[in-house]
Amino acid sequence: MQDPAYTSNASPATPPPAAATPKQSRRPGCFLGFGLGCFFSLVLLFVAPLLVLVGVWSAVESSMKQQLEQWTPETGSLTEKVDEGKIPVLRLELNGVITGEWASAWYTDPTSDVAVLDAIKAAAADESVRGLLLAVNSPGGSVTASDNLYHALEVFKQSQPGRKVIVVGGDIVASGAYYLAMQADWIRVQPTSIVGSIGVIIPGVNLSGLATRIGLSDNSIASGNSKDIGNPLKPVNPAHNAILQTVVDGLYARFVDLVAKGRKMQLNEVTAIADGRVFTATDALNLRLVDDIGYEDTIEPRIAELFGCEVKDLYLYRQNQEKNAFKAFFSTFPQALGRGFAESMMRQERTAPQYLW
């Protein structure tokens, strides 16, 4: 037994070195997380936009297909495809605000007022066309553009005896759209159509009070007291308003007169209801503003009656359009964006007389 008091001079035994910890290999989860991160990054950067583009293209392609299916190939002349004895009636479609300015080198919208105006003029020059069926869905618009359409329909009817114009209303046939319909031999609207708004408006806004508050002043240089008429930064001038009212009254009188002639009514009858209000289809029929209520798919018997023939003797056809996919593509986005902007400007900002609801 060793004496506890005994102290050995020998160095204590050195413990053996600990075995080196083996380097751990990366767990499979790390690679999985990295891979998933890369995958989702790829999806966000490339796949998702690609899917959006595919969806947009699908919508555009569908729109193009629908338009191209409605368009017929070009043909030499109408008489080549109409049986002898048939009465050719051309169907045109007018949609949206009437601006008189919608034209583009990129695409052709056959339902814009400019395109319809050209089509009516072409029909007037084509001796084989006996009638026009005009499907209208418009709140009106420019006074002059509406009057140009009215005049074109008048020329069409006068250029050849026995020609007829039939108008079928859609959601709305108001103001300038109703104005041009006064050349129609028959006006049919749907049960849900809105009709009327016989009147004229010059949109305007006065910001002089706001301009004074924020320290904004007008510095227009004009050649006469009435040259800056309607200046929104100057206080309302009663004399200027009187001038504009005279313009509105003159255009209004023309509108009322054309309605009285077109609908075979007395001036006082028209004036009594021509305060800018709109009417339901039933009210419009009771006021003799339209001829009947129904749908386009049953209009053929009425057209045949106008021509004094049977339905089988009619030949209804759509206007030929260039079957061009490039134009069809560009008629989708500019029409939706550009025309929407133009219509908004027409409704709210443009200080010119308008037959517009």
C-alpha positions in Angstrom: 0.0 0.0 0.0 1.4 3.3 -1.1 2.1 6.0 1.6 -0.1 9.0 0.9 2.7 11.2 2.1 4.9 9.9 -0.6 5.2 12.2 -3.6 6.7 10.9 -6.8 8.8 13.2 -8.9 7.8 11.5 -12.0 5.5 13.4 -14.4 2.0 12.3 -14.5 1.1 10.1 -17.3 -0.1 12.1 -20.4 -3.5 11.0 -21.5 -3.6 9.7 -25.0 -4.6 12.2 -27.6 -8.2 12.3 -28.4 -9.1 10.7 -31.7 -9.7 13.4 -34.4 -13.4 14.0 -35.1 -14.1 12.7 -38.5 -15.3 15.5 -40.9 -19.1 15.2 -41.3 -20.4 14.9 -44.9 -23.2 17.3 -46.1 -26.6 15.9 -45.3 -28.9 15.2 -48.2 -31.3 17.9 -46.9 -28.8 20.6 -47.8 -28.7 19.6 -51.4 -32.4 19.3 -51.5 -32.9 22.8 -50.1 -30.4 24.2 -52.5 -32.1 22.4 -55.4 -35.6 23.6 -54.4 -34.3 27.2 -54.0 -32.8 27.0 -57.5 -36.0 25.5 -58.9 -38.3 28.1 -57.4 -36.0 30.9 -58.5 -36.1 29.5 -62.0 -39.9 29.4 -61.8 -40.1 33.0 -60.6 -37.6 34.3 -63.1 -38.6 32.3 -66.2 -41.5 29.9 -65.9 -44.1 32.2 -64.3 -43.6 35.0 -66.9 -43.6 32.3 -69.6 -47.0 31.0 -68.3 -48.3 34.6 -68.2 -47.2 35.1 -71.8 -48.8 31.8 -72.8 -52.1 32.9 -71.2 -52.0 36.3 -72.9 -51.1 34.7 -76.2 -54.0 32.3 -75.7 -56.4 35.1 -75.2 -55.0 37.0 -78.2 -55.1 33.9 -80.4 -58.7 33.3 -79.4 -59.6 36.9 -80.3 -57.7 36.6 -83.5 -59.4 33.4 -84.4 -62.8 34.9 -83.6 -62.1 37.9 -85.8 -60.7 35.8 -88.7 -63.7 33.5 -88.6 -66.0 36.5 -89.0 -64.0 37.9 -91.9 -64.6 36.4 -95.3 -61.9 36.0 -98.0 -61.7 38.7 -100.6 -63.8 38.2 -103.7 -63.8 39.8 -107.0 -67.3 41.3 -106.8 -70.6 40.8 -105.0 -72.5 39.8 -108.1 -70.3 36.8 -108.6 -71.5 35.1 -105.4 -75.2 36.2 -105.4 -77.8 34.2 -107.2 -79.8 36.1 -109.7 -82.9 37.6 -108.1 -81.4 37.8 -104.6 -81.4 41.2 -102.8 -77.9 41.8 -101.3 -78.0 43.5 -97.9 -74.7 44.4 -96.3 -74.3 44.1 -92.5 -72.1 46.6 -90.8 -71.3 47.0 -87.1 -70.7 50.3 -85.3 -69.3 50.1 -81.8 -68.0 52.6 -79.2 -67.7 56.4 -79.1 -67.9 58.2 -82.4 -64.6 60.2 -82.7 -64.1 60.7 -86.4 -60.4 60.3 -85.7 -59.7 56.7 -85.1 -57.2 55.6 -87.8 -54.0 53.5 -87.5 -51.5 52.1 -89.9 -51.0 49.1 -87.6 -54.5 47.6 -87.6 -58.0 48.0 -88.9 -61.0 47.9 -86.6 -64.0 47.3 -88.8 -66.4 48.4 -86.1 -64.9 51.9 -85.5 -66.9 54.8 -86.9 -64.1 55.7 -89.4 -64.1 52.2 -90.9 -67.9 52.1 -91.0 -68.0 55.5 -92.7 -65.6 54.1 -95.4 -67.7 51.0 -95.8 -70.9 53.0 -96.2 -69.3 55.1 -98.9 -68.0 52.0 -100.7 -71.5 50.5 -100.5 -73.0 53.6 -102.0 -70.6 53.3 -105.0 -71.5 49.6 -105.4 -74.6 49.3 -107.5 -75.2 45.7 -106.4 -75.8 46.6 -102.8 -79.5 47.2 -102.1 -79.6 47.6 -98.4 -77.6 48.2 -95.2 -78.2 46.5 -91.9 -76.3 48.6 -89.3 -75.9 47.1 -85.9 -75.2 50.0 -83.5 -73.9 49.9 -80.0 -72.7 53.5 -79.2 -73.3 56.4 -76.9 -72.6 58.8 -79.7 -69.7 61.2 -79.8 -68.4 64.0 -82.1 -71.1 66.1 -83.6 -69.4 66.3 -87.0 -68.4 62.6 -87.1 -72.0 61.7 -86.3 -73.3 64.0 -89.0 -70.8 62.5 -91.5 -72.2 59.0 -90.9 -75.8 60.4 -91.2 -74.8 62.1 -94.5 -73.1 58.9 -95.8 -76.3 56.9 -95.2 -78.3 59.6 -96.9 -76.0 59.4 -100.0 -76.3 55.6 -100.0 -80.1 55.8 -100.1 -80.3 58.6 -102.7 -77.7 57.1 -105.0 -80.1 54.4 -106.1 -83.9 54.1 -105.9 -85.3 51.5 -103.5 -82.3 51.2 -101.2 -83.0 50.6 -97.5 -81.2 51.2 -94.2 -82.1 49.2 -91.2 -80.7 49.9 -87.7 -80.6 47.3 -85.0 -79.6 48.6 -81.5 -77.4 46.9 -79.0 -76.8 48.1 -75.4 -77.1 51.7 -76.3 -78.2 53.9 -79.2 -77.9 57.4 -77.8 -77.1 60.9 -78.9 -74.9 60.8 -82.0 -75.7 57.2 -82.6 -79.4 57.9 -82.5 -78.7 61.0 -84.7 -77.3 58.9 -87.6 -80.2 56.4 -87.1 -82.6 59.0 -88.4 -81.7 57.8 -91.9 -83.0 54.4 -91.1 -86.2 53.0 -92.7 -86.6 50.8 -89.7 -85.1 51.0 -86.2 -85.2 47.9 -84.0 -83.8 47.8 -80.4 -83.5 45.0 -78.0 -85.6 44.8 -74.8 -82.6 46.0 -72.8 -81.4 48.8 -75.1 -81.1 52.4 -73.9 -82.2 54.9 -76.4 -82.3 58.7 -76.8 -80.2 61.4 -75.2 -81.3 63.9 -77.8 -79.1 66.9 -77.1 -75.7 68.6 -77.3 -73.0 69.2 -74.7 -69.7 71.1 -74.6 -67.8 69.6 -71.6 -66.0 72.2 -69.5 -64.4 72.7 -66.1 -63.3 75.9 -64.3 -60.2 75.8 -62.1 -59.8 79.5 -61.5 -60.6 79.2 -57.8 -58.0 76.4 -57.3 -55.5 78.3 -59.4 -55.8 81.4 -57.1 -55.3 79.3 -54.0 -52.1 77.7 -55.2 -50.8 80.9 -56.8 -51.2 79.8 -60.4 -52.2 82.5 -62.9 -53.0 82.4 -66.6 -50.8 84.3 -69.1 -52.5 83.6 -72.4 -52.1 86.1 -75.1 -55.2 86.4 -77.3 -56.2 88.5 -80.3 -59.6 89.2 -78.9 -61.8 89.0 -75.8 -63.4 85.8 -76.9 -60.4 84.1 -78.3 -59.6 82.3 -75.0 -63.3 81.4 -74.5 -63.6 78.5 -72.0 -60.2 79.2 -70.4 -60.3 77.0 -67.3 -57.9 79.3 -65.4 -60.0 82.4 -65.7 -63.2 83.1 -63.8 -66.4 82.1 -65.7 -67.3 84.8 -68.2 -71.1 85.0 -68.7 -70.6 86.6 -72.2 -68.5 83.6 -73.2 -71.1 81.2 -71.9 -73.7 82.9 -73.9 -71.6 82.5 -77.1 -71.2 78.8 -76.4 -74.9 78.4 -75.6 -75.7 79.8 -79.0 -73.5 77.2 -80.6 -75.2 74.4 -78.6 -78.6 75.7 -79.3 -77.9 75.7 -83.1 -76.6 72.2 -83.1 -79.5 71.1 -80.9 -82.1 72.6 -83.3 -80.5 70.6 -86.1 -80.7 67.4 -84.1 -84.4 68.0 -83.2 -85.3 68.8 -86.7 -83.7 65.6 -88.1 -85.5 63.5 -85.5 -88.8 65.1 -86.4 -88.2 64.3 -90.1 -86.7 60.9 -89.6 -89.4 59.7 -87.2 -92.3 61.7 -88.9 -93.1 63.6 -85.7 -94.0 67.2 -85.0 -91.2 69.5 -83.7 -93.0 70.2 -80.5 -93.4 66.4 -79.9 -89.6 66.0 -80.2 -88.8 69.0 -78.2 -90.9 67.8 -75.3 -88.7 64.7 -74.9 -85.4 66.1 -76.2 -83.9 67.3 -72.9 -81.0 64.9 -73.0 -82.8 62.1 -71.1 -82.4 58.4 -72.1 -85.3 56.0 -72.4 -85.9 52.3 -72.0 -86.7 50.3 -75.1 -90.4 50.2 -74.1 -90.6 54.0 -73.5 -88.8 54.7 -76.8 -91.3 52.6 -78.6 -94.2 54.3 -77.0 -92.7 57.7 -77.9 -92.2 56.5 -81.5 -88.5 56.9 -81.3 -88.0 53.3 -82.5 -90.2 51.0 -84.7 -90.1 47.8 -82.7 -88.4 45.8 -80.0 -86.8 42.5 -80.8 -83.5 40.7 -81.7 -81.3 40.8 -84.8 -81.8 37.0 -85.4 -85.4 37.7 -86.3 -85.0 40.8 -88.4 -85.0 39.2 -91.8 -88.8 39.1 -92.2 -88.9 42.8 -91.4 -86.2 43.5 -94.0 -88.1 41.4 -96.6 -91.2 43.3 -95.8 -89.4 46.6 -96.5 -88.2 45.3 -99.9 -91.5 43.7 -100.7 -90.1 40.3 -101.1 -89.8 36.9 -99.3 -87.0 36.1 -96.8 -85.5 33.5 -99.2 -85.0 36.3 -101.7 -82.6 38.2 -99.3 -78.9 37.8 -99.3 -77.4 39.1 -96.0 -73.6 39.2 -95.9 -70.8 40.8 -93.9 -68.4 43.2 -95.3 -65.2 41.6 -96.6 -62.2 42.3 -94.5 -58.5 41.6 -95.2 -57.7 38.3 -93.7 -54.5 39.3 -92.1 -53.2 37.8 -88.9 -50.8 40.7 -88.3 -53.6 43.2 -88.4 -55.8 41.0 -86.3 -53.1 40.8 -83.6 -52.7 44.5 -83.5 -56.4 45.1 -83.4 -56.5 43.6 -79.9 -54.2 45.6 -77.7 -54.4 49.1 -79.4 -58.1 48.8 -79.6 -58.5 48.0 -75.9 -55.9 50.4 -74.6 -55.7 53.3 -77.1 -59.4 53.4 -77.9 -60.3 53.2 -74.2 -58.1 56.2 -73.6 -59.5 58.1 -76.5 -63.1 57.4 -75.3 -62.2 58.6 -71.8 -60.8 61.8 -73.2 -63.9 62.3 -75.4 -66.2 61.9 -72.4 -64.4 64.1 -70.0 -61.7 66.4 -71.4 -62.5 67.5 -74.9 -64.0 71.0 -75.1 -65.9 70.6 -78.3 -69.6 70.1 -79.1 -70.6 66.5 -78.8 -73.7 64.4 -79.4 -72.7 62.2 -76.5 -74.5 60.6 -73.6 
